[in-house]
Each structure stands twice: as structure tokens, then as C-alpha cells.
Amino acid sequence: MKFSRIDSAYLPLAASSLLVLAYNASFWQRFITAAGGLRLDKLLVYLGACLLLVTVFSAVLALVNYRRLFKPVVIALLLLSSVTAYFMSQYGVVVDASMVQNVVETDVREAGELFSWKLVQVVVLFGLLPSWLVWRLPVQYRPLRRALVANGGVMAVSLLLALGLLFVMFKVLAPIVREHRELRFMLTPTNVFQAANGYVKQKWATPTVVAPLGTDAAKGKRWALAGSQQRVVTIIVVGETARAKNFSLNGYGRQTNPYLSQERELVNFTNVSSCGTATAVSLPCLFSDLTRAGYTEEKARSKEGLLDVLRHAGLEVLWRDNNSGCKGACARVGFEDMSKPVAGNPLCNDEECYDERLLEGLPERIRSAGKDMVIVLHQKGSHGPAYWKRYPPGFAKFAPECRTNELDQCSRDEIAAAYDNSILYTDYFLSKTIAVLKDAGIPASMLYFSDHGESLGEKNMYLHGAPYVFAPDEQRKVPMMLWMSDSFSQRFRIDRGCLAARSSQPFSHDNIFHSALGMLDVSTAVRNPKLDLFQACIHDA
């Protein structure tokens, strides 16, 4: 029996459908669980996600859809996917860089222990047999010039469909992908290439040598003024996922700042932009001396940052964390992880701790310190999509609130209510931080800013992490505020009224490094006065 030849234009769609459906049982099992389980009302979600992956795969395979190239590539993918799918299904593994390292560095004996007849059966059934059928498949290929046009068309249509599906389904898919990052290690065969790339980078990366920064740092002349024997403490609060738009201090309709609005010494900056739209970028960026335009992860890792310069100046520096770490910003200073739940602690549950735990034992630490201190408190803040988990039940003021991480199950009003409750709790947490400083009875200050903002459905966008050039203001505009005790502002000759007059001017994370040094009168060649927002408001006697 002789089959008619298949037009090569259909090959990318056929191959991508086969890969997505036949080799990803583990992925779909995890995806369905993450999306809320096998339910009839979720059928469109699963079909849409499947179609999205098929169109993306199809666009990629269109790049190799040429005679003598397409079949070998697809056969290699089928063989690779059959082996990967077997080990993921049989052992429940996910494919990441460490898994590739295990494979590469294993010996023959260890590899032999993984061999089984079931593996042979799977490879034959899902690898060799489909590969043989692909090899024997009669295909009608176009001449090169026509093939370029046809494949370009397939790629364009596939990408347009994928973008359309992503736009329609973003509200549903974003929380699933963000809360279940393991999914990217389970999608075959892209997980293999991603893991291999990670392993190669890790294996051949040049060891990072951290260059010293600001070793000339020293306390300036205002530290030595008369009556300056008292120790000084500054707390830097790094917020998480707080957007400026939802702070009533910035004009938001809901009263989300009932406590901070009562602090007469507070200066609120209303026009501040972040360095990035994700913690992994913003955190190391803002604690470095790099501007957003000049920032790269490699540059930030290769030299010291703000906390190192403060340490060089003789201050004791402590980082307390209720998040996922400091992304290298606190690598060489004191670190305390406050995020691990403690049995019986009312500020913790079985999964995590509320931000108030960052203040536990802090008054005692301040009193017992023998040096001037800078303390960084890294919040859990308003990290989504499970906003309702970020605050104690007593702060559920705005209702009805969304109480699921499946944002498609909630209206935009319910999502906003839960988010606003998290901002309300941050307001309370910051007021308690200020109370700790007031009770210390020494010159004290608190500087608060968020790492990035959050989308809550505007333009059908949710969460954060969008490319900066395309990110909306909701993800880029962040709150920032400063509280100083009278003794602190007098000690360092900082004119609070002058700062208030400048509070609506545009600032950004670019100002943090240099402004922190200026506020604390740290003299060093690495401070740029042009980026120090305190420079114009310091009046030496």
C-alpha cells in the first residue's frame, strides 16, 4: 500500500502535537493538580494550555522544517523525550541542571542500576517506533525559496495564535506557573535543553571574584558633633510586591494606611520607580552602586554593595529575612532567617510566618548592640497570588476577598480586596517598626521601599515579572517613605521640610545606594551626590 506524500507545511503542527500530548504525562498530571484538579469547569483551561504549547512548539519546529533536517531533528527529540518521560514517570524526578550533572558524572555501575526492561519497552514504543514511522513518512518538500516562505508563514501564524491564547488565558495561567515553578522542569523536551544549558553555564562559569567597594568609607563630620555620644540605629525595610498605587498615602480611595497617616515625622515619596519587575533583579540592583541602565547580574555579583560599604564605615549590619533570601545583597553581613515556621508561635502557621516575626527580639538586639547599627528587614509583604496568606485574619478589612491562588476563580474586586488587606498589614507592620525605634530612645530612622509592584488585572495582566520595557506602571511604581526621630534629623542636620517639598519629584531605586550613604553621613568616593536625594536637604551648622 502506497501513501500519498504529506505536504511539509503540516509537519511542525503534527510533530508538536505528538510531543505535547504523548510525552508529557507527568507535566499534565502536575499541571491539572496545580490548576485545581480534574474538573469539568476546567476543561477549557486544559485545552487552552495544550493548544498554547502546541503552537509554541510548532513555531520552533518551523525553523528546522527543511529536507534532510526536519526528520533527524524530530527523531532525536522523540528518542530524547521517550527516555526523559520514562524517568520522570517512573521516579518522579524533575529535569534540572543538577539532574543533568548527575547523568553526566555518573559511572557505568550506577547507570546500569537504572536500566530495566520497562525502560527498553518505553523507548521502543515511544522512541524507536515513532522514529521509524517518521523516517518512513513520505513528505513533499518545497524548493528552498518556497520553503522559507511557507515555514515563515507557519511560524508567524503559530506565534500569533500563541500570543492570543496567552492574552486570553493570562489571568488563569500566571498564578499556576508562578506558584508551581517546578512545571518548567517537567515540560519535555524543553526541560532537557534548559537543564543542559544551566549545567554548562554552571560547569564552565568563571568563579566570581568579589571586588571590594568603598573601602575608604568612614563616618563623616556630623558623627563627631557635640552631644553625639548616643548610638544610632537605622532600619531599612524592603517591601515585597507593594505597588504605590494602592497606598492611601498616595491618594488611593481605600484607607490602606491608617497607622502611617498618623506619623507626623513620616515623609512619603510619591513618584518612585523600581529597578526591575522581579525580586531577583530589583534586590541586587538597588543594593548595588549600579543604575538600572548599567545593571547586570554578573556586574552586581562581582563586587560589594551598599551593606559592605556601611560595614567598612564601622557600622554593624544585620539582615533579617521573611522572604526567599537576599539574592546576594547580604552575603557578607549578619543574616537571620525568620521565615521558618516555629511551632506554637502565634506569628507563624504551618507554612510561613507573618512579617511581624521580623521584629521578634529586635528591641533587645538594638539595646545590646555595642555599635551603631543598620538593620534590613525583608518582608513577605504582598507576594501573590495567595495574597490572603500574607496577613492575619484580623486584617481582612476589605471584603469579599479572594482566598485562592486560582485567580480565575475570583473577580478583580475580590483580588484587589485581598491585595489591599496585605497593604493594610504592611501599614501596621511599618508602624510597629517605628514604635520599636521610638522605644529605643536613641537617634533612629526607618527607610521603606518595595522591590517592585504588581498587576491586579489591568490590561488583563496579573502578578509581576513582565519585561521592564513593556511592564505597566503597576509593576514599576513602588512606595517609598522615610521616618526619622527628631534626634536623628537634628544629629545629621536633615531638613524634613525640605524632603517633604521634594517628595513628589521622580526618584528610583538608583537613588537608594547613594541616599543611604548620604543620610548616614558616610564619606566615600563611591557615593554620587547627584543621586543622593538627601544632598539638597542637609544643612551643616
C-alpha positions as a printed Julia matrix, in Angstrom:
541×3 Matrix{Float64}:
   0.0    0.0    0.0
   1.43   3.33  -1.04
   0.66   6.51   0.9
   0.37   9.88  -0.78
   3.0   12.39   0.18
   2.26  14.8    3.03
   2.82  18.49   2.49
   5.78  19.56   4.64
   3.85  22.63   5.89
   1.82  20.33   8.18
   4.84  18.7    9.8
   5.57  21.22  12.6
   1.96  21.09  13.85
   1.84  17.28  13.72
   5.19  16.83  15.48
   4.47  19.43  18.17
   1.07  17.84  18.9
   2.74  14.46  19.3
   5.4   15.83  21.66
   2.97  17.78  23.84
   0.38  15.0   24.15
   2.34  11.75  24.15
   5.46  12.56  26.21
   4.22  14.84  28.97
   2.05  12.73  31.25
   3.97  13.91  34.34
   3.67  17.54  33.28
  -0.06  17.35  32.65
  -0.67  15.48  35.89
   1.13  18.21  37.86
  -0.48  20.99  35.81
  -4.01  19.66  36.39
  -3.35  19.38  40.13
  -1.93  22.92  40.23
  -4.95  24.26  38.32
  -7.43  22.86  40.82
  -7.92  19.23  39.83
  -9.69  17.3   37.1
 -12.95  19.24  36.88
 -15.35  19.82  34.03
 -15.29  23.59  34.56
 -11.51  23.49  33.99
 -11.73  21.74  30.63
 -11.26  24.94  28.62
  -8.19  25.8   30.73
  -6.55  22.46  29.94
  -7.45  22.6   26.25
  -6.21  26.18  26.01
  -2.92  25.36  27.75
  -2.42  22.39  25.45
  -3.1   24.46  22.35
  -0.75  27.19  23.62
   2.12  24.71  23.99
   1.4   23.12  20.61
   1.52  26.48  18.84
   4.78  27.47  20.56
   6.4   24.12  19.73
   5.11  24.4   16.16
   6.71  27.82  15.74
  10.06  26.45  16.91
   9.91  23.34  14.71
   9.12  25.51  11.68
  12.71  26.75  11.97
  14.04  23.29  11.02
  11.31  22.22   8.57
  13.6   21.53   5.62
  14.65  18.47   3.65
  17.43  16.45   5.36
  16.96  18.45   8.57
  13.43  18.04   9.9
  13.3   14.27  10.25
  16.66  13.87  12.07
  15.72  16.67  14.5
  12.29  15.21  15.25
  13.68  11.69  15.64
  16.28  12.97  18.11
  13.53  14.76  20.05
  11.35  11.64  20.12
  14.16   9.44  21.43
  15.22  12.03  23.98
  11.63  12.62  25.1
  10.9    8.9   25.47
  13.82   8.41  27.86
  13.04  11.62  29.77
   9.35  10.77  30.09
  10.2    7.32  31.43
  12.43   8.57  34.24
  10.03  11.37  35.16
   7.12   8.95  35.34
   9.0    6.07  36.96
  10.97   8.03  39.57
   9.08  11.29  39.88
  12.18  13.31  39.03
  12.25  16.77  37.53
  14.88  17.64  34.96
  17.11  20.49  36.07
  20.81  21.35  35.97
  21.62  19.14  38.96
  19.9   16.19  37.29
  21.98  16.69  34.15
  25.06  16.83  36.35
  24.09  13.51  37.93
  23.72  11.94  34.48
  26.98  13.33  33.13
  29.04  12.47  36.19
  27.62   9.02  36.95
  29.72   5.91  36.37
  28.84   2.77  34.43
  27.79   0.8   37.52
  25.4    3.47  38.7
  23.99   3.9   35.21
  23.48   0.14  34.96
  21.29   0.18  38.03
  18.85   2.43  36.19
  18.5    0.01  33.3
  15.31  -2.08  33.16
  13.2   -3.94  30.63
  10.44  -1.42  31.21
  12.83   1.29  30.04
  13.51  -0.75  26.91
   9.79  -1.19  26.3
   9.1    2.53  26.71
  11.98   3.54  24.44
  10.87   1.04  21.79
   7.2    2.02  21.97
   7.59   5.79  22.34
  11.04   6.31  20.84
  12.09   3.82  18.2
   8.68   3.0   16.73
   7.59   6.64  16.21
  11.09   7.46  14.94
  10.85   4.66  12.35
   7.42   5.91  11.26
   8.73   9.45  10.94
  11.69   8.24   8.9
   9.42   6.28   6.55
   6.85   9.06   6.29
   6.5   10.26   2.67
   6.85  14.05   2.65
   6.51  16.52  -0.18
   9.11  19.22   0.46
   9.09  22.55  -1.35
  12.1   24.11  -3.06
  14.2   26.1   -0.62
  12.85  29.55  -1.53
   9.23  28.45  -1.27
  10.01  26.51   1.89
  11.38  29.65   3.53
   8.14  31.5    2.78
   5.9   28.63   3.91
   7.82  28.0    7.13
   7.86  31.7    7.88
   4.09  31.72   7.5
   3.68  28.73   9.81
   5.89  30.39  12.4
   4.04  33.71  12.19
   0.58  32.15  12.46
   1.71  29.9   15.35
   3.19  32.81  17.28
   0.11  34.98  16.73
  -2.15  32.19  17.98
   0.14  31.64  20.97
   0.12  35.35  21.87
  -3.65  35.47  21.52
  -4.11  32.47  23.77
  -1.65  33.87  26.29
  -3.55  37.15  26.41
  -6.9   35.43  26.92
  -5.6   32.94  29.5
  -3.02  35.03  31.34
  -5.22  35.52  34.4
  -5.56  31.73  34.74
  -2.06  30.63  33.79
   0.06  33.27  35.58
  -0.68  32.12  39.14
  -0.26  28.46  38.19
   3.14  29.0   36.61
   4.37  31.4   39.31
   3.27  29.23  42.24
   4.44  26.0   40.62
   7.8   26.8   39.11
   8.59  23.11  39.01
   6.39  22.89  35.89
   9.16  24.34  33.75
  11.36  21.4   34.78
   8.66  18.94  33.72
   7.76  20.04  30.19
   9.5   17.67  27.77
  11.7   18.17  25.78
  12.29  21.84  26.66
  13.28  20.87  30.21
  16.23  18.88  28.88
  17.63  21.79  26.86
  17.03  24.23  29.7
  18.73  21.94  32.2
  21.66  21.24  29.87
  22.16  24.95  29.33
  22.11  25.53  33.08
  24.61  22.75  33.67
  27.01  24.03  31.01
  26.85  27.56  32.41
  27.42  26.25  35.92
  30.24  23.92  34.85
  32.18  26.41  32.78
  31.34  29.63  34.59
  34.31  31.64  35.71
  34.41  31.73  39.51
  33.12  35.07  40.69
  35.74  37.23  42.36
  34.03  39.85  44.51
  35.86  43.15  44.16
  35.91  45.41  47.23
  33.85  48.58  47.09
  34.06  51.7   49.22
  36.88  50.5   51.44
  37.63  54.18  52.07
  34.22  54.58  53.75
  34.26  56.45  57.04
  31.82  58.29  59.24
  31.56  61.94  58.26
  31.93  65.04  60.39
  28.31  65.06  61.61
  29.02  61.91  63.6
  31.54  63.82  65.72
  29.36  66.81  66.59
  28.8   67.77  70.22
  26.27  65.6   72.03
  26.72  62.75  69.59
  27.69  60.06  72.05
  24.42  58.16  71.64
  24.37  55.18  69.32
  22.37  55.42  66.09
  20.12  52.79  64.52
  18.59  52.74  61.05
  16.14  50.14  59.82
  15.78  49.58  56.09
  12.53  47.75  55.31
  12.47  46.06  51.91
   8.85  45.52  50.91
   7.67  42.76  48.6
   5.29  43.29  45.67
   3.83  46.52  47.06
   2.66  48.92  44.39
   2.44  52.64  45.11
  -1.0   52.91  43.53
  -2.71  51.08  46.42
  -1.32  53.2   49.26
  -3.85  55.69  50.57
  -0.87  57.95  51.36
  -0.59  58.24  47.57
  -4.27  59.07  47.06
  -5.79  55.58  46.83
  -9.51  55.53  47.58
  -9.38  52.85  50.27
  -7.82  53.68  53.63
  -4.9   51.27  53.47
  -2.57  53.42  55.62
  -4.49  54.27  58.79
  -1.41  53.93  61.01
   1.28  55.6   58.89
  -1.01  58.53  58.16
  -0.75  59.39  61.86
   3.07  59.58  61.88
   3.97  63.28  61.76
   7.67  62.59  61.19
   6.98  60.5   58.07
   8.0   61.69  54.6
   6.21  59.82  51.79
   7.74  59.81  48.31
   5.02  59.5   45.67
   6.91  59.04  42.39
   9.42  56.22  42.73
  10.33  53.62  40.1
  11.83  50.18  40.64
  14.97  48.75  39.09
  13.16  45.65  37.89
   9.81  43.91  37.99
  11.0   40.87  39.96
  12.85  40.42  43.25
  15.76  38.59  41.63
  16.57  41.73  39.64
  15.48  44.6   41.87
  17.05  43.41  45.11
  20.68  43.03  43.97
  20.28  46.09  41.73
  19.09  48.54  44.37
  21.74  47.48  46.9
  24.49  47.94  44.3
  26.06  51.17  43.08
  24.81  50.36  39.58
  21.92  52.2   37.99
  19.12  50.31  36.29
  20.61  51.19  32.89
  24.0   49.76  33.87
  22.84  46.78  35.92
  23.6   43.17  35.06
  23.52  40.24  37.44
  27.17  39.47  36.68
  28.28  43.02  37.5
  26.34  43.04  40.76
  27.76  39.68  41.86
  31.3   40.68  41.05
  31.61  43.5   43.57
  30.48  44.52  47.02
  27.36  46.59  47.62
  25.74  49.08  49.97
  25.81  46.88  53.07
  29.52  46.21  52.59
  30.25  49.92  52.36
  28.31  50.55  55.58
  30.31  47.79  57.23
  33.56  49.35  56.0
  32.44  52.58  57.71
  32.27  50.79  61.05
  28.53  50.12  61.34
  27.12  46.78  62.43
  24.86  45.41  59.66
  22.18  42.77  60.12
  19.76  41.29  57.57
  16.55  39.65  58.82
  14.62  37.76  56.17
  11.0   36.64  55.88
  11.22  36.02  52.17
  13.34  33.88  49.88
  16.76  35.32  50.73
  18.67  38.44  49.81
  19.84  37.41  46.31
  23.46  38.06  47.28
  22.94  41.55  48.72
  23.69  40.4   52.28
  26.37  37.82  51.51
  28.98  39.32  53.83
  26.9   40.66  56.74
  24.91  39.13  59.58
  21.89  37.14  58.4
  18.88  35.74  60.27
  16.2   33.66  58.56
  12.86  34.45  60.21
  10.7   32.73  57.59
  10.78  29.2   59.0
   7.59  28.39  60.97
   8.05  27.79  64.7
   5.57  25.54  66.49
   3.45  27.48  68.95
   4.48  30.87  67.62
   1.27  32.88  67.0
   3.01  34.79  64.21
   3.52  31.6   62.2
   1.34  28.92  60.7
   2.29  25.56  59.24
   3.56  27.13  56.02
   5.09  30.51  56.8
   5.36  33.42  59.23
   3.8   36.86  59.15
   6.09  39.86  58.79
   5.75  40.83  62.45
   8.12  37.99  63.24
  10.89  40.17  61.83
  10.51  42.33  64.93
  10.83  39.49  67.46
  13.71  40.17  69.81
  14.7   43.25  67.84
  14.44  45.73  70.75
  16.85  43.56  72.72
  19.25  43.36  69.77
  19.26  47.14  69.47
  19.81  47.67  73.2
  22.65  45.15  73.42
  24.47  46.34  70.31
  27.83  47.89  71.03
  27.97  49.75  67.71
  25.81  51.9   65.5
  23.5   49.62  63.55
  21.82  49.25  60.18
  19.17  46.55  60.16
  17.47  45.33  56.98
  14.04  43.71  57.31
  13.0   41.81  54.15
   9.23  41.37  54.1
   6.99  38.69  52.66
   4.76  41.69  52.03
   2.11  41.26  49.35
   3.57  38.37  47.41
   0.89  36.77  45.27
  -1.17  35.16  44.06
  -2.04  33.92  47.58
  -2.43  37.45  48.94
  -4.77  36.33  51.72
  -1.97  34.29  53.29
   0.18  37.38  53.82
  -1.84  38.84  56.7
  -3.51  37.63  59.91
  -7.31  37.16  59.83
  -7.84  40.36  61.81
  -6.66  42.41  58.83
  -9.33  41.13  56.43
 -10.98  44.56  56.42
 -11.81  44.74  52.72
 -14.25  42.1   51.53
 -15.14  39.89  49.84
 -11.54  38.81  49.46
 -10.05  36.26  47.09
  -8.96  33.26  49.15
  -7.45  31.08  46.46
  -4.37  31.22  44.26
  -6.59  30.37  41.28
  -7.19  33.96  40.29
  -9.64  32.93  37.59
 -11.99  31.86  40.39
 -12.13  35.43  41.75
 -13.37  38.73  40.42
 -10.98  41.63  40.07
 -12.66  43.3   43.05
 -12.05  40.23  45.22
  -8.4   40.06  44.13
  -7.96  43.76  44.88
  -9.58  43.33  48.3
  -7.15  40.6   49.33
  -4.23  42.61  47.98
  -5.35  45.76  49.81
  -5.61  43.78  53.04
  -1.96  42.82  52.61
  -1.06  46.51  52.19
  -3.09  47.28  55.3
  -0.99  44.74  57.21
   2.22  46.25  55.84
   0.99  49.62  57.13
   0.57  48.08  60.58
   3.96  46.33  60.39
   5.74  49.56  59.48
   4.02  51.41  62.31
   5.19  48.71  64.75
   8.73  49.05  63.35
   8.59  52.78  64.01
   7.32  52.07  67.55
  10.36  49.86  68.18
  12.63  52.73  67.12
  10.75  55.25  69.25
  11.04  52.98  72.3
  14.79  52.63  71.73
  15.18  56.25  72.8
  18.17  56.89  70.53
  18.57  58.69  67.18
  16.76  56.41  64.77
  15.37  56.25  61.24
  13.39  53.91  59.02
  13.62  53.83  55.24
  10.97  51.74  53.45
  10.62  50.88  49.78
   9.26  47.95  47.81
  11.26  45.86  45.36
   8.63  46.04  42.61
   4.89  46.41  42.12
   2.07  44.13  40.98
  -0.58  43.89  38.29
  -4.1   43.12  39.51
  -5.87  42.65  36.2
  -5.18  45.94  34.45
  -4.88  45.24  30.71
  -5.51  41.59  31.6
  -2.14  41.39  33.37
  -1.6   39.79  36.76
   1.29  39.38  39.19
   4.67  40.79  38.1
   7.85  39.95  36.22
   6.93  41.47  32.86
   9.88  42.7   30.75
  10.66  46.18  32.05
  10.25  47.91  28.72
   6.69  46.54  28.43
   5.79  46.48  32.13
   2.92  48.73  33.19
   3.29  51.34  35.94
   1.53  48.99  38.36
   4.63  46.77  38.28
   7.21  49.56  38.18
   5.91  52.28  40.52
   6.68  51.47  44.15
   6.07  53.08  47.55
   8.93  54.68  49.43
   8.89  56.54  52.73
  11.24  57.79  55.42
  10.7   58.19  59.15
  13.26  59.96  61.32
  13.18  60.7   65.01
  13.73  64.35  65.87
  17.07  63.45  67.43
  18.15  61.69  64.21
  17.23  64.57  61.9
  18.96  67.01  64.28
  22.02  64.82  64.64
  22.5   64.53  60.88
  21.22  68.04  60.05
  18.49  66.69  57.73
  15.71  69.14  56.96
  12.47  67.13  56.99
  10.52  70.02  55.45
  12.96  70.15  52.54
  12.49  66.41  51.92
   8.72  66.8   52.04
   8.95  69.54  49.41
  10.85  67.13  47.15
   8.62  64.13  47.83
   6.73  64.31  44.53
   9.87  64.53  42.39
  10.79  61.44  40.33
  13.15  59.09  42.16
  14.04  55.46  41.67
  15.99  52.55  43.1
  19.01  54.22  41.51
  18.92  56.66  44.43
  18.92  54.08  47.25
  22.65  53.27  47.4
  23.82  56.87  47.39
  20.97  58.25  49.53
  21.53  55.72  52.3
  25.18  56.77  52.47
  24.21  60.44  52.41
  21.57  60.06  55.1
  24.04  58.3   57.4
  26.86  60.7   56.52
  29.19  58.02  55.22
  32.07  59.62  53.4
  33.36  57.58  50.44
  34.45  58.16  46.87
  31.76  55.77  45.57
  28.86  57.97  46.72
  27.43  60.03  43.88
  25.96  63.26  45.32
  23.79  63.7   42.22
  21.9   60.51  43.12
  21.72  61.31  46.83
  18.21  62.66  47.46
  19.34  63.98  50.89
  22.14  66.1   49.43
  19.99  69.2   48.93
  18.35  68.89  52.36
  21.37  68.62  54.64
  22.28  71.87  56.38
  25.59  71.79  58.19
  25.84  74.02  61.22
